[in-house]
Amino acid sequence: MRPALVPVYALKFLIELVGWAGTGVLAFQLTGNWVLAIALPIVVIVLWALFIAPKAPKRLPIPPLVACELLVFAAATAGFILAGWTVFAIVFAVVIIPVEIVLVATRSYDLR
């Protein structure tokens, strides 16, 4: 771990937590079903742990890994917009981009 990037790692973790919660918001906004609103983030977290997390047993290569992350974050952003939290959704989306760029540019996804 690069000490200079610790704040970026912390922000990325916060983005992940908000992104997972946002998938639940999306599920609820689309279906109105609380069970799906709880189940979808659980499914996303399990898949994240299996394929995206730094110590995932079957970690994806970097390009599809970043694409999957951005897909989850886009779903969360859509959920926030559908819930009427437009400003929050915009701030969330705007914060994601530079964090992803920094992590890709510094090859921080290669850490194990």
KOLLODO-748812 format. One record per residue (C-alpha): residue in three letters; x, y, z. Coordinates in steps of 0.2 Angstrom, whole numbers, plus 5000, padded with zeros to 4 digits. Layout:
ALAXYZ
...
END
This chain:
MET500050005000
ARG500750174995
PRO500650295010
ALA500250444999
LEU498750364993
VAL497950315009
PRO496650455008
VAL496150394991
TYR495950224997
ALA494850285011
LEU493850385000
LYS493650234988
PHE493050125002
LEU491750255007
ILE491250264988
GLU491050074988
LEU489950075004
VAL488850214997
GLY488750114980
TRP488249954988
ALA486850054997
GLY486350144982
THR485949974973
GLY484749944987
VAL483950114984
LEU483850074965
ALA483049904969
PHE481749984980
GLN481350134968
LEU481150014954
THR480049884963
GLY479449954979
ASN479949784987
TRP480949795003
VAL481549615001
LEU482349654984
ALA483049824992
ILE484049715005
ALA484449564993
LEU485249664979
PRO486549744989
ILE486949574997
VAL487149494980
VAL488249644974
ILE489349634990
VAL489549444988
LEU490049464969
TRP491149604974
ALA492049494987
LEU492249354974
PHE492849454959
ILE493349634963
ALA494049654980
PRO495949664982
LYS496049484989
ALA494649404979
PRO494949224975
LYS494549254956
ARG494949434954
LEU494549504937
PRO495849584926
ILE495949774928
PRO494949834913
PRO493349724917
LEU493649754935
VAL493549944933
ALA492049924921
CYS491049814934
GLU491449944948
LEU490850084937
LEU489249984933
VAL488849964951
PHE489250154954
ALA488150204939
ALA486650094946
ALA486850174963
THR486850344955
ALA485250304946
GLY484450244962
PHE484850404970
ILE484150504956
LEU482550404956
ALA482450434975
GLY482450614972
TRP484250644979
THR484850724963
VAL486250834971
PHE486850684981
ALA486950584965
ILE487850714956
VAL489150734970
PHE489350544971
ALA489650534952
VAL490850684952
VAL491850604966
ILE492050434958
ILE492850494942
PRO494450564949
VAL494650424962
GLU494550294948
ILE495750394937
VAL497050414952
LEU496950224956
VAL497150174938
ALA498550304934
THR499550244949
ARG499250064945
SER498550044963
TYR497349914957
ASP498849794955
LEU499049784974
ARG498749614982
END
